[in-house]
Amino acid sequence: MIGIGCLAPLVLFVAGAFAGYLAMGSPGVTWGAGIGFLAGLAVLGLAGWVVGRIKRK
C-alpha cells in the first residue's frame, strides 16, 4: 500500500500540471503541479497512517 502511495506525488504532479495547463494555460502549469504534488503527499501520508493503524491491530 505504501508502494502505491509513493507513486502518488509523481502521478498527481503530472496530472496537476496537465489540468493546470488546460484550465489556465501556461501559468497554470506551476500551480497545478504544486497542488498535485501536495495532494500526492497527502495521499502518501494517509496511506502511511492507515498502514500504521492496521499494523497495531
N, C-alpha and C positions, 0 to 999 in steps of 0.2 A: 504494500500500500504506500509506503514511503517512497519506493522507487517510482511509482506513478506520480506522486506528489512532487518529486524532484524535477520532473519534466514540465510541470505546470507553469513555473515562471517563464521558461523559454517559449513554450507554446503560446501562452497568453500575451507575452511580449510581442510576438509576431502578429498574432490576431488583433491585438490592440492597435498596433501600428497601421495595419491594413484598414481597420474600422475607422481610425482617426483620419486616415487619408480620404476615405470615402465620405466621411462626414464633413470635414473642414478643409480638405486639400493638404497642401504641403505643411503648413504649421500644425496641423492636427496629428501628424505622424509622431512628433515628440510627445505630445500629451497622451495620445492613445497608447504608445509604447510604455510610457511611465505608469499609466493607470493599469494596463495589462500586467506589467511586471509586479506591481504591488498586489494586484488581485491574485497572481500566481503565488506570491509569498504567503498571502493569507490562506490559500488552499493548502500549501505545504505545511503551515503551522497547524491548521485544523487537522490535517492527516496525522501529523505527529502527536497531537493531543489525543485523537481517537485511538491511535495505536497504544499510547501510554496507558489510557484508561482500560483498554482491553487486556493488556499485559498484567495489570494489577489484579484483575479478577480471575 
